[in-house]
């Protein structure tokens, strides 16, 4: 089961609710030794039986695990690939990264070495691979939030390195010649790009939602799906102009729950000119004191990723179900001229990085339109 960062238990940090208690988890474990000595027909029967169990569990909507000795079987469910060892709503996507292989690295003229799908995994031999080395000037200038160059310090990868957490939500990653390797494979660029840390760069994404309501305060349903429509607080990113969840980086030693509240408060309140900022801040504090729904924890397919530095996040949904909390934030829903906006959850809305995947999970858990 996926757990929040241990730091959330310290420094007054608050746990957020996961949905691991919604249904029992079932595991089917098999220990097969020297399978070549078994009667092939028996193996076929066993294989069909295991498949039948998995189908039955899926039909009843029960999450299940296919793990043994710390190893997880990975199965494709519809169009989404996810680990069956994690909680049903805390999805860790294992899909091949795509945005991390864009032709041109963000905020630069650096062109990535083209990486075809079949050459993404590190275990695929590719002696001709020559990634472009790029570290953005803002990172190379050695700001306080960035690591030094490899060779000038000795970080402890796959560990809590002082106050810097270099552990990955994906598990241990490979380190080659004192340099970490992206757990999802090649990106066409080596170095750190725009990212400050070698290895995982941890972020937190607060997904604040409310129900879309009409003038009489009734929930609005989508004409096609007939499901109620959720709205979430979205920001327009300054670097690429895309709409996104208002997330941010986890500071060294900071609890994830503190990052979630801090980032949302900064983005939402800084966009407002209303005089009752203190009241709105209090409403935000109350919402973030309620149990949140963790919907994702893991690698992010981010265009800033490189072979040696990548984004990971914890995405948590805080929902104003009754409409008497942050629903009153005076943001203009769908106003593309603004930097912060209430926006409908809809599969047709293009969003930054993996944010559409997070919102799809929220819609499913809230039984809302997507």
MARLOGU-390779 format. One record per residue: residue in three letters; x, y, z of N, C-alpha, C in turn. Coordinates in steps of 0.1 Angstrom, whole numbers, plus 5000, padded with zeros to 4 digits. Example, Ala and Ser with C-alpha at 12.3 -4.5 7.8 and 13.67 -1.06 7.14 Angstrom:
<pts>
PT   residuo     nx     ny     nz    cax    cay    caz     cx     cy     cz
PT       ALA   5132   4943   5078   5123   4955   5078   5132   4967   5078
PT       SER   5128   4978   5071   5137   4989   5071   5129   5000   5079
</pts>
This chain:
<pts>
PT   residuo     nx     ny     nz    cax    cay    caz     cx     cy     cz
PT       UNK   5008   4988   5000   5000   5000   5000   5009   5013   5000
PT       UNK   5004   5022   4993   5012   5035   4992   5010   5043   5005
PT       UNK   5020   5048   5011   5020   5057   5022   5025   5071   5019
PT       UNK   5021   5081   5027   5026   5094   5025   5040   5094   5030
PT       UNK   5048   5104   5026   5062   5106   5031   5062   5106   5046
PT       UNK   5071   5098   5052   5072   5097   5066   5072   5111   5073
PT       UNK   5077   5121   5066   5078   5135   5073   5064   5140   5077
PT       UNK   5054   5134   5071   5040   5139   5074   5036   5136   5088
PT       UNK   5043   5127   5094   5040   5123   5108   5048   5132   5118
PT       UNK   5056   5141   5112   5064   5149   5121   5061   5164   5119
PT       UNK   5067   5172   5128   5066   5187   5127   5052   5192   5125
PT       UNK   5042   5185   5132   5028   5189   5131   5022   5186   5118
PT       UNK   5029   5178   5109   5023   5175   5096   5010   5167   5098
PT       UNK   5002   5168   5088   4989   5161   5088   4988   5151   5077
PT       UNK   4983   5139   5081   4982   5128   5071   4970   5132   5062
PT       UNK   4970   5127   5050   4959   5128   5041   4953   5115   5039
PT       UNK   4940   5114   5037   4933   5101   5036   4935   5095   5023
PT       UNK   4938   5082   5023   4939   5074   5010   4926   5066   5010
PT       UNK   4923   5059   5000   4911   5051   5000   4913   5036   5001
PT       UNK   4924   5033   5008   4928   5019   5009   4918   5011   5018
PT       UNK   4909   5018   5025   4900   5011   5034   4887   5009   5027
PT       UNK   4885   5013   5015   4872   5012   5008   4868   4997   5005
PT       UNK   4878   4989   5003   4875   4975   4999   4886   4966   5004
PT       UNK   4884   4954   5007   4895   4945   5011   4904   4942   4999
PT       UNK   4916   4939   5002   4926   4936   4991   4928   4921   4991
PT       UNK   4928   4915   4980   4930   4901   4978   4943   4899   4970
PT       UNK   4950   4889   4975   4963   4885   4968   4963   4871   4964
PT       UNK   4968   4868   4953   4969   4854   4948   4984   4852   4946
PT       UNK   4990   4843   4954   5004   4841   4954   5007   4826   4949
PT       UNK   5017   4825   4941   5021   4812   4936   5036   4810   4937
PT       UNK   5041   4799   4941   5055   4796   4941   5056   4784   4932
PT       UNK   5062   4786   4921   5064   4776   4911   5079   4774   4909
PT       UNK   5083   4762   4912   5098   4759   4910   5099   4749   4899
PT       UNK   5109   4751   4891   5112   4742   4880   5099   4739   4872
PT       UNK   5093   4749   4866   5080   4748   4859   5082   4738   4847
PT       UNK   5094   4737   4842   5095   4728   4830   5092   4714   4833
PT       UNK   5092   4710   4846   5089   4696   4850   5075   4694   4852
PT       UNK   5067   4704   4853   5052   4702   4854   5046   4699   4841
PT       UNK   5035   4692   4843   5027   4688   4831   5022   4701   4825
PT       UNK   5025   4704   4812   5020   4716   4806   5005   4719   4807
PT       UNK   4997   4708   4807   4983   4710   4808   4979   4716   4822
PT       UNK   4986   4712   4832   4984   4717   4846   4987   4732   4846
PT       UNK   4998   4736   4840   5001   4750   4840   4991   4758   4833
PT       UNK   4986   4752   4822   4975   4759   4815   4963   4761   4823
PT       UNK   4959   4751   4831   4947   4752   4839   4949   4762   4850
PT       UNK   4961   4762   4856   4964   4772   4866   4964   4786   4861
PT       UNK   4969   4788   4849   4969   4801   4843   4955   4806   4840
PT       UNK   4947   4797   4835   4933   4801   4833   4926   4804   4846
PT       UNK   4929   4797   4857   4923   4799   4870   4926   4813   4875
PT       UNK   4939   4816   4874   4944   4829   4879   4937   4840   4872
PT       UNK   4936   4839   4858   4929   4849   4850   4915   4850   4854
PT       UNK   4908   4839   4857   4894   4839   4861   4892   4847   4874
PT       UNK   4902   4844   4884   4901   4851   4897   4902   4866   4895
PT       UNK   4912   4870   4886   4914   4885   4884   4902   4891   4877
PT       UNK   4896   4884   4868   4884   4889   4861   4872   4890   4871
PT       UNK   4871   4880   4879   4860   4881   4889   4861   4892   4899
PT       UNK   4874   4894   4904   4876   4906   4913   4873   4919   4906
PT       UNK   4877   4920   4893   4875   4932   4886   4860   4935   4884
PT       UNK   4852   4924   4881   4838   4926   4878   4831   4931   4891
PT       UNK   4836   4927   4903   4830   4931   4915   4836   4944   4920
PT       UNK   4845   4950   4912   4850   4963   4915   4860   4963   4927
PT       UNK   4866   4951   4929   4875   4950   4940   4890   4951   4936
PT       UNK   4898   4959   4942   4912   4960   4938   4919   4947   4943
PT       UNK   4929   4943   4936   4936   4931   4940   4951   4933   4937
PT       UNK   4958   4925   4944   4973   4925   4943   4978   4912   4936
PT       UNK   4988   4914   4928   4995   4902   4923   5010   4903   4926
PT       UNK   5013   4903   4938   5027   4906   4943   5032   4894   4950
PT       UNK   5045   4892   4950   5051   4882   4958   5066   4886   4960
PT       UNK   5070   4886   4972   5084   4889   4975   5088   4903   4970
PT       UNK   5079   4912   4971   5082   4926   4967   5081   4929   4952
PT       UNK   5077   4919   4944   5077   4921   4930   5062   4922   4925
PT       UNK   5059   4932   4917   5045   4935   4913   5043   4931   4898
PT       UNK   5033   4924   4896   5029   4922   4882   5022   4935   4877
PT       UNK   5025   4940   4865   5019   4952   4860   5010   4948   4849
PT       UNK   4997   4953   4850   4987   4949   4840   4980   4961   4834
PT       UNK   4977   4960   4822   4970   4972   4815   4955   4971   4818
PT       UNK   4950   4982   4823   4935   4983   4826   4930   4993   4817
PT       UNK   4921   4989   4808   4916   4999   4798   4928   5005   4791
PT       UNK   4928   5018   4790   4940   5025   4783   4950   5030   4793
PT       UNK   4948   5026   4806   4958   5031   4816   4965   5019   4822
PT       UNK   4978   5021   4823   4987   5010   4829   4990   5014   4843
PT       UNK   4987   5006   4853   4989   5009   4866   4994   4997   4874
PT       UNK   5001   5000   4886   5006   4989   4894   4994   4984   4903
PT       UNK   4992   4971   4903   4981   4965   4910   4985   4964   4925
PT       UNK   4997   4968   4929   5000   4967   4943   4996   4979   4951
PT       UNK   4993   4990   4944   4990   5002   4951   4975   5003   4954
PT       UNK   4971   5012   4963   4957   5014   4965   4950   5018   4952
PT       UNK   4937   5015   4952   4930   5016   4939   4930   5031   4934
PT       UNK   4929   5041   4943   4928   5054   4939   4941   5061   4939
PT       UNK   4952   5055   4945   4965   5061   4945   4973   5055   4934
PT       UNK   4970   5059   4922   4976   5052   4910   4990   5057   4907
PT       UNK   4999   5047   4905   5012   5050   4900   5013   5046   4886
PT       UNK   5013   5055   4876   5013   5052   4862   5026   5047   4858
PT       UNK   5026   5036   4851   5039   5031   4846   5040   5032   4830
PT       UNK   5032   5041   4825   5032   5043   4811   5045   5050   4806
PT       UNK   5049   5047   4794   5061   5053   4789   5060   5068   4788
PT       UNK   5071   5075   4792   5070   5090   4791   5070   5094   4777
PT       UNK   5063   5105   4774   5061   5111   4761   5066   5125   4761
PT       UNK   5060   5133   4770   5063   5147   4771   5078   5150   4775
PT       UNK   5083   5140   4781   5098   5141   4785   5107   5138   4773
PT       UNK   5101   5136   4762   5109   5133   4750   5106   5143   4739
PT       UNK   5100   5155   4743   5097   5165   4733   5109   5169   4725
PT       UNK   5107   5174   4712   5118   5177   4703   5127   5187   4709
PT       UNK   5121   5198   4715   5129   5209   4720   5127   5210   4735
PT       UNK   5138   5211   4742   5138   5212   4757   5131   5226   4760
PT       UNK   5123   5226   4770   5116   5239   4774   5125   5251   4777
PT       UNK   5120   5262   4773   5127   5275   4776   5142   5275   4771
PT       UNK   5144   5268   4760   5157   5268   4754   5156   5265   4739
PT       UNK   5168   5265   4732   5169   5261   4718   5175   5247   4717
PT       UNK   5177   5240   4728   5183   5227   4728   5174   5217   4723
PT       UNK   5178   5210   4713   5170   5199   4707   5175   5186   4713
PT       UNK   5165   5178   4717   5168   5165   4723   5173   5155   4712
PT       UNK   5181   5146   4716   5184   5134   4707   5172   5126   4706
PT       UNK   5167   5124   4694   5154   5117   4692   5155   5103   4698
PT       UNK   5145   5099   4706   5145   5086   4713   5132   5079   4708
PT       UNK   5133   5069   4700   5121   5061   4696   5116   5053   4708
PT       UNK   5103   5049   4707   5097   5041   4718   5105   5029   4722
PT       UNK   5110   5022   4712   5117   5009   4715   5131   5011   4721
PT       UNK   5135   5024   4721   5149   5026   4727   5148   5034   4740
PT       UNK   5136   5036   4745   5134   5043   4758   5140   5035   4770
PT       UNK   5137   5022   4772   5142   5015   4783   5157   5014   4784
PT       UNK   5163   5016   4795   5178   5015   4797   5183   5001   4794
PT       UNK   5175   4991   4796   5180   4978   4794   5181   4974   4779
PT       UNK   5175   4983   4770   5177   4981   4756   5190   4987   4751
PT       UNK   5198   4978   4746   5212   4982   4741   5210   4993   4730
PT       UNK   5218   5004   4731   5218   5014   4721   5231   5021   4722
PT       UNK   5242   5015   4717   5255   5021   4717   5256   5034   4710
PT       UNK   5247   5037   4701   5248   5050   4693   5242   5062   4700
PT       UNK   5236   5059   4712   5228   5069   4719   5238   5080   4724
PT       UNK   5236   5093   4720   5244   5104   4723   5235   5115   4728
PT       UNK   5230   5115   4740   5221   5126   4745   5228   5139   4745
PT       UNK   5221   5150   4743   5226   5163   4744   5227   5167   4759
PT       UNK   5238   5172   4763   5240   5177   4777   5235   5191   4779
PT       UNK   5226   5193   4788   5220   5206   4790   5216   5209   4804
PT       UNK   5222   5219   4810   5217   5224   4823   5214   5239   4821
PT       UNK   5202   5243   4824   5198   5257   4822   5207   5267   4830
PT       UNK   5209   5279   4824   5218   5289   4831   5213   5292   4845
PT       UNK   5200   5292   4847   5195   5295   4861   5199   5285   4871
PT       UNK   5200   5272   4866   5205   5261   4875   5220   5261   4876
PT       UNK   5227   5264   4865   5241   5264   4865   5247   5276   4874
PT       UNK   5239   5286   4876   5244   5297   4884   5244   5294   4899
PT       UNK   5241   5282   4903   5242   5277   4916   5233   5284   4926
PT       UNK   5220   5284   4924   5211   5290   4934   5210   5281   4946
PT       UNK   5204   5285   4957   5204   5278   4969   5195   5265   4968
PT       UNK   5186   5265   4959   5177   5254   4957   5182   5243   4948
PT       UNK   5194   5245   4942   5200   5235   4932   5212   5228   4938
PT       UNK   5214   5216   4933   5226   5209   4937   5238   5214   4929
PT       UNK   5250   5211   4935   5262   5214   4927   5264   5204   4916
PT       UNK   5274   5205   4908   5277   5196   4897   5282   5183   4903
PT       UNK   5279   5172   4896   5284   5159   4900   5299   5159   4900
PT       UNK   5305   5155   4910   5320   5155   4911   5324   5165   4922
PT       UNK   5316   5175   4924   5320   5185   4934   5313   5183   4947
PT       UNK   5304   5173   4948   5298   5169   4960   5295   5154   4959
PT       UNK   5292   5148   4971   5289   5133   4971   5275   5131   4977
PT       UNK   5265   5132   4969   5251   5129   4974   5249   5115   4976
PT       UNK   5239   5112   4985   5235   5098   4988   5222   5096   4981
PT       UNK   5223   5089   4969   5211   5087   4961   5203   5075   4968
PT       UNK   5190   5075   4964   5181   5065   4970   5181   5065   4985
PT       UNK   5183   5077   4991   5183   5078   5005   5178   5092   5009
PT       UNK   5175   5094   5022   5173   5108   5027   5187   5114   5030
PT       UNK   5191   5123   5021   5204   5129   5022   5204   5142   5029
PT       UNK   5206   5141   5043   5204   5152   5051   5190   5156   5051
PT       UNK   5187   5169   5047   5173   5173   5046   5167   5171   5032
PT       UNK   5175   5167   5022   5171   5165   5009   5167   5150   5006
PT       UNK   5154   5148   5002   5150   5135   5000   5153   5130   4986
PT       UNK   5162   5121   4985   5166   5116   4971   5160   5103   4968
PT       UNK   5151   5099   4976   5144   5086   4974   5133   5089   4963
PT       UNK   5130   5078   4956   5120   5079   4945   5107   5072   4950
PT       UNK   5096   5078   4946   5083   5071   4948   5082   5058   4940
PT       UNK   5091   5057   4930   5090   5045   4921   5099   5034   4926
PT       UNK   5106   5036   4937   5115   5026   4942   5130   5030   4938
PT       UNK   5139   5021   4941   5153   5024   4939   5155   5026   4924
PT       UNK   5163   5036   4920   5167   5039   4906   5182   5036   4905
PT       UNK   5186   5034   4893   5200   5030   4890   5209   5043   4890
PT       UNK   5221   5041   4895   5231   5051   4895   5244   5046   4887
PT       UNK   5247   5053   4877   5258   5049   4868   5269   5060   4868
PT       UNK   5281   5057   4871   5292   5066   4872   5288   5078   4881
PT       UNK   5283   5075   4893   5279   5085   4903   5267   5094   4898
PT       UNK   5260   5090   4887   5250   5099   4882   5237   5090   4881
PT       UNK   5226   5096   4887   5213   5088   4887   5207   5087   4873
PT       UNK   5200   5076   4870   5193   5074   4857   5178   5075   4859
PT       UNK   5172   5082   4850   5157   5084   4850   5151   5070   4850
PT       UNK   5142   5067   4860   5136   5053   4861   5127   5050   4849
PT       UNK   5123   5059   4842   5114   5056   4830   5122   5055   4817
PT       UNK   5135   5058   4818   5143   5056   4806   5149   5068   4800
PT       UNK   5153   5067   4787   5160   5078   4781   5151   5089   4777
PT       UNK   5156   5101   4777   5148   5113   4773   5155   5121   4762
PT       UNK   5167   5118   4758   5174   5126   4748   5182   5137   4753
PT       UNK   5182   5140   4766   5189   5151   4772   5195   5146   4785
PT       UNK   5208   5148   4787   5215   5145   4800   5217   5158   4808
PT       UNK   5221   5157   4820   5223   5169   4828   5210   5171   4836
PT       UNK   5208   5184   4841   5196   5186   4849   5186   5195   4842
PT       UNK   5189   5201   4831   5179   5210   4824   5175   5221   4834
PT       UNK   5162   5222   4836   5156   5233   4845   5154   5228   4859
PT       UNK   5158   5216   4862   5156   5210   4875   5168   5212   4884
PT       UNK   5165   5214   4897   5176   5217   4906   5183   5205   4911
PT       UNK   5176   5194   4913   5182   5182   4920   5186   5172   4910
PT       UNK   5197   5165   4912   5200   5153   4905   5191   5142   4910
PT       UNK   5185   5134   4902   5176   5124   4906   5162   5130   4907
PT       UNK   5154   5125   4917   5140   5129   4918   5139   5144   4924
PT       UNK   5130   5152   4917   5127   5165   4922   5112   5164   4927
PT       UNK   5110   5165   4940   5097   5162   4946   5088   5175   4946
PT       UNK   5076   5172   4942   5066   5183   4942   5053   5178   4948
PT       UNK   5044   5187   4951   5031   5184   4956   5020   5192   4948
PT       UNK   5009   5185   4945   4999   5191   4936   4986   5191   4944
PT       UNK   4981   5202   4949   4968   5202   4956   4957   5204   4945
PT       UNK   4948   5195   4945   4936   5195   4935   4924   5200   4943
PT       UNK   4920   5212   4942   4909   5218   4950   4897   5218   4941
PT       UNK   4886   5211   4945   4874   5210   4936   4862   5214   4944
PT       UNK   4852   5217   4935   4838   5220   4940   4829   5215   4929
PT       UNK   4816   5214   4933   4806   5211   4923   4802   5223   4915
PT       UNK   4800   5221   4902   4795   5232   4894   4780   5233   4897
PT       UNK   4775   5246   4900   4761   5248   4904   4755   5258   4896
PT       UNK   4741   5257   4894   4734   5267   4887   4730   5279   4896
PT       UNK   4722   5288   4891   4719   5300   4899   4711   5297   4911
PT       UNK   4704   5285   4911   4696   5281   4923   4704   5273   4932
PT       UNK   4717   5271   4929   4726   5263   4938   4725   5248   4936
PT       UNK   4719   5244   4925   4718   5229   4923   4730   5225   4914
PT       UNK   4734   5212   4916   4745   5207   4908   4741   5206   4893
PT       UNK   4751   5210   4885   4749   5210   4871   4755   5196   4865
PT       UNK   4747   5189   4858   4751   5176   4852   4755   5178   4837
PT       UNK   4764   5170   4832   4768   5170   4818   4757   5164   4810
PT       UNK   4754   5171   4798   4743   5166   4790   4745   5152   4784
PT       UNK   4757   5148   4782   4759   5135   4776   4760   5124   4787
PT       UNK   4769   5126   4797   4771   5116   4807   4761   5116   4818
PT       UNK   4754   5127   4819   4744   5129   4830   4750   5128   4844
PT       UNK   4763   5130   4845   4770   5130   4857   4773   5144   4862
PT       UNK   4773   5147   4875   4775   5161   4879   4789   5165   4875
PT       UNK   4791   5178   4873   4804   5184   4868   4812   5189   4880
PT       UNK   4824   5185   4881   4833   5191   4890   4841   5202   4884
PT       UNK   4845   5212   4892   4854   5223   4888   4866   5222   4897
PT       UNK   4877   5226   4892   4890   5226   4900   4897   5240   4898
PT       UNK   4905   5244   4908   4912   5256   4907   4924   5253   4898
PT       UNK   4925   5261   4887   4936   5259   4877   4944   5272   4876
PT       UNK   4957   5271   4873   4965   5282   4870   4971   5281   4856
PT       UNK   4973   5292   4850   4980   5293   4837   4995   5294   4839
PT       UNK   5003   5284   4835   5017   5285   4837   5023   5296   4829
PT       UNK   5033   5303   4835   5039   5314   4828   5050   5309   4818
PT       UNK   5055   5297   4820   5066   5292   4811   5061   5286   4798
PT       UNK   5048   5281   4798   5044   5275   4785   5029   5279   4782
PT       UNK   5022   5286   4791   5009   5290   4788   4998   5280   4790
PT       UNK   5002   5268   4794   4992   5257   4796   4985   5258   4810
PT       UNK   4973   5253   4811   4966   5253   4823   4970   5241   4831
PT       UNK   4971   5243   4845   4977   5233   4853   4972   5233   4867
PT       UNK   4974   5223   4875   4971   5223   4889   4982   5232   4896
PT       UNK   4978   5240   4906   4987   5249   4912   4996   5242   4922
PT       UNK   5006   5235   4917   5015   5227   4926   5028   5235   4927
PT       UNK   5037   5229   4935   5050   5234   4937   5060   5224   4943
PT       UNK   5072   5229   4945   5083   5220   4949   5082   5218   4965
PT       UNK   5085   5206   4969   5086   5204   4984   5100   5209   4988
PT       UNK   5100   5218   4998   5113   5223   5003   5120   5212   5011
PT       UNK   5133   5213   5012   5140   5203   5021   5135   5203   5035
PT       UNK   5131   5191   5040   5126   5190   5053   5112   5193   5055
PT       UNK   5105   5197   5045   5091   5201   5046   5082   5189   5044
PT       UNK   5071   5189   5052   5061   5179   5050   5052   5182   5038
PT       UNK   5048   5171   5031   5041   5172   5019   5028   5180   5021
PT       UNK   5021   5178   5032   5008   5185   5035   5011   5200   5036
PT       UNK   5022   5204   5042   5025   5218   5043   5027   5224   5029
PT       UNK   5034   5217   5020   5036   5222   5007   5023   5223   5000
PT       UNK   5014   5214   5001   5001   5215   4995   4993   5228   4998
PT       UNK   4993   5230   5011   4986   5242   5016   4993   5255   5011
PT       UNK   5006   5255   5013   5014   5267   5010   5013   5271   4995
PT       UNK   5014   5261   4986   5013   5264   4972   5000   5269   4968
PT       UNK   4989   5262   4973   4976   5267   4969   4973   5281   4974
PT       UNK   4977   5283   4987   4974   5296   4993   4981   5307   4985
PT       UNK   4994   5305   4981   5001   5315   4973   4995   5317   4960
PT       UNK   4991   5307   4953   4986   5309   4939   4972   5315   4940
PT       UNK   4964   5310   4949   4950   5315   4949   4949   5329   4955
PT       UNK   4955   5332   4966   4954   5345   4973   4961   5356   4965
PT       UNK   4973   5352   4959   4981   5363   4952   4973   5368   4940
PT       UNK   4964   5360   4935   4956   5364   4923   4945   5373   4926
PT       UNK   4942   5375   4939   4929   5382   4943   4933   5396   4948
PT       UNK   4923   5405   4945   4925   5419   4950   4914   5422   4960
PT       UNK   4906   5411   4964   4895   5413   4973   4900   5417   4987
PT       UNK   4892   5426   4994   4897   5430   5007   4896   5420   5018
PT       UNK   4888   5410   5016   4886   5400   5027   4895   5388   5025
PT       UNK   4908   5391   5023   4918   5380   5021   4920   5372   5034
PT       UNK   4918   5378   5046   4920   5371   5058   4909   5360   5060
PT       UNK   4897   5363   5056   4886   5354   5057   4888   5342   5047
PT       UNK   4893   5345   5035   4895   5335   5025   4907   5326   5029
PT       UNK   4917   5332   5035   4928   5324   5040   4923   5314   5051
PT       UNK   4914   5319   5060   4909   5310   5070   4901   5298   5064
PT       UNK   4893   5301   5053   4886   5290   5046   4895   5280   5040
PT       UNK   4906   5285   5034   4916   5276   5029   4922   5267   5039
PT       UNK   4925   5273   5051   4931   5266   5062   4922   5255   5067
PT       UNK   4909   5258   5068   4899   5248   5072   4898   5237   5062
PT       UNK   4898   5240   5049   4897   5230   5039   4909   5220   5039
PT       UNK   4921   5226   5041   4933   5218   5041   4935   5211   5054
PT       UNK   4926   5214   5064   4927   5206   5077   4918   5194   5076
PT       UNK   4910   5193   5066   4901   5182   5064   4909   5170   5057
PT       UNK   4904   5158   5058   4911   5147   5051   4911   5149   5036
PT       UNK   4923   5147   5030   4924   5148   5016   4924   5134   5010
PT       UNK   4921   5134   4997   4921   5121   4990   4934   5120   4981
PT       UNK   4943   5112   4984   4955   5110   4976   4952   5103   4964
PT       UNK   4954   5109   4952   4950   5103   4940   4962   5098   4931
PT       UNK   4974   5103   4935   4986   5099   4927   4999   5101   4936
PT       UNK   5008   5093   4933   5021   5094   4940   5032   5087   4931
PT       UNK   5040   5095   4924   5050   5089   4916   5056   5098   4906
PT       UNK   5061   5092   4895   5068   5099   4884   5058   5107   4876
PT       UNK   5063   5119   4872   5055   5128   4863   5061   5129   4850
PT       UNK   5053   5127   4839   5058   5128   4826   5059   5143   4823
PT       UNK   5070   5149   4827   5072   5164   4826   5082   5168   4815
PT       UNK   5079   5178   4807   5088   5182   4796   5102   5186   4801
PT       UNK   5103   5189   4814   5116   5193   4820   5125   5182   4824
PT       UNK   5120   5170   4823   5128   5158   4827   5140   5156   4818
PT       UNK   5150   5150   4824   5162   5146   4816   5166   5132   4820
PT       UNK   5177   5127   4815   5181   5114   4818   5186   5113   4832
PT       UNK   5189   5124   4839   5195   5124   4852   5187   5132   4862
PT       UNK   5176   5138   4858   5168   5146   4868   5153   5145   4863
PT       UNK   5144   5143   4872   5130   5141   4868   5121   5146   4879
PT       UNK   5109   5148   4875   5098   5153   4885   5090   5141   4890
PT       UNK   5087   5142   4903   5078   5133   4910   5069   5141   4918
PT       UNK   5057   5136   4921   5047   5144   4928   5038   5135   4937
PT       UNK   5032   5141   4946   5020   5136   4954   5009   5145   4951
PT       UNK   4998   5140   4945   4986   5147   4941   4975   5144   4951
PT       UNK   4969   5154   4958   4959   5152   4968   4947   5161   4964
PT       UNK   4935   5155   4965   4923   5162   4962   4916   5167   4975
PT       UNK   4914   5180   4976   4906   5186   4987   4893   5191   4981
PT       UNK   4882   5185   4985   4869   5188   4979   4860   5196   4988
PT       UNK   4854   5207   4983   4844   5215   4990   4830   5210   4985
PT       UNK   4825   5200   4993   4813   5193   4988   4801   5201   4990
PT       UNK   4800   5209   5000   4788   5216   5003   4788   5230   4997
PT       UNK   4799   5235   4992   4800   5248   4986   4801   5260   4995
PT       UNK   4804   5257   5008   4804   5268   5017   4819   5271   5022
PT       UNK   4828   5266   5015   4842   5268   5019   4849   5276   5008
PT       UNK   4859   5270   5001   4866   5278   4991   4858   5280   4978
PT       UNK   4847   5274   4977   4838   5276   4965   4836   5291   4964
PT       UNK   4837   5299   4974   4834   5313   4974   4846   5321   4969
PT       UNK   4857   5314   4966   4869   5322   4960   4864   5329   4947
PT       UNK   4866   5342   4946   4861   5349   4935   4870   5347   4922
PT       UNK   4870   5335   4917   4877   5332   4905   4867   5331   4893
PT       UNK   4871   5336   4882   4862   5335   4870   4863   5322   4863
PT       UNK   4853   5313   4864   4854   5300   4858   4855   5301   4843
PT       UNK   4866   5295   4838   4867   5295   4823   4873   5308   4817
PT       UNK   4877   5317   4825   4882   5330   4820   4896   5329   4816
PT       UNK   4899   5327   4803   4912   5325   4798   4921   5337   4800
PT       UNK   4915   5348   4803   4924   5360   4805   4930   5361   4818
PT       UNK   4925   5353   4828   4930   5353   4841   4941   5343   4843
PT       UNK   4949   5344   4854   4960   5335   4857   4955   5324   4866
PT       UNK   4944   5326   4873   4938   5315   4882   4923   5315   4879
PT       UNK   4918   5302   4878   4904   5301   4873   4898   5288   4878
PT       UNK   4885   5289   4881   4877   5276   4883   4875   5270   4869
PT       UNK   4878   5258   4867   4877   5252   4854   4870   5238   4855
PT       UNK   4861   5235   4845   4854   5222   4845   4864   5211   4843
PT       UNK   4862   5200   4850   4869   5187   4848   4863   5181   4835
PT       UNK   4871   5180   4825   4866   5175   4812   4878   5169   4804
PT       UNK   4876   5157   4799   4887   5151   4791   4892   5158   4779
PT       UNK   4883   5168   4774   4887   5176   4763   4896   5187   4766
PT       UNK   4898   5190   4779   4906   5202   4783   4921   5198   4783
PT       UNK   4929   5204   4774   4944   5201   4775   4950   5207   4787
PT       UNK   4958   5199   4794   4965   5203   4806   4980   5200   4806
PT       UNK   4987   5206   4815   5001   5204   4816   5005   5191   4821
PT       UNK   5016   5185   4816   5022   5173   4821   5012   5162   4823
PT       UNK   5012   5155   4835   5003   5144   4837   4990   5148   4845
PT       UNK   4987   5161   4845   4976   5166   4853   4962   5161   4849
PT       UNK   4961   5158   4836   4948   5153   4831   4946   5139   4838
PT       UNK   4956   5131   4839   4955   5118   4845   4951   5119   4860
PT       UNK   4956   5129   4867   4952   5131   4881   4938   5134   4882
PT       UNK   4933   5143   4873   4919   5148   4874   4909   5137   4870
PT       UNK   4914   5129   4861   4905   5117   4857   4903   5108   4869
PT       UNK   4913   5106   4877   4911   5098   4889   4902   5104   4899
PT       UNK   4903   5118   4900   4894   5125   4909   4880   5123   4905
PT       UNK   4877   5125   4892   4864   5124   4887   4858   5110   4889
PT       UNK   4866   5100   4887   4861   5087   4890   4858   5084   4904
PT       UNK   4866   5089   4913   4864   5087   4928   4852   5095   4932
PT       UNK   4850   5107   4926   4838   5115   4931   4826   5112   4923
PT       UNK   4827   5102   4914   4815   5099   4905   4810   5111   4897
PT       UNK   4820   5118   4891   4816   5130   4884   4819   5128   4869
PT       UNK   4815   5137   4861   4817   5137   4846   4832   5138   4843
PT       UNK   4837   5131   4833   4850   5132   4828   4849   5131   4812
</pts>
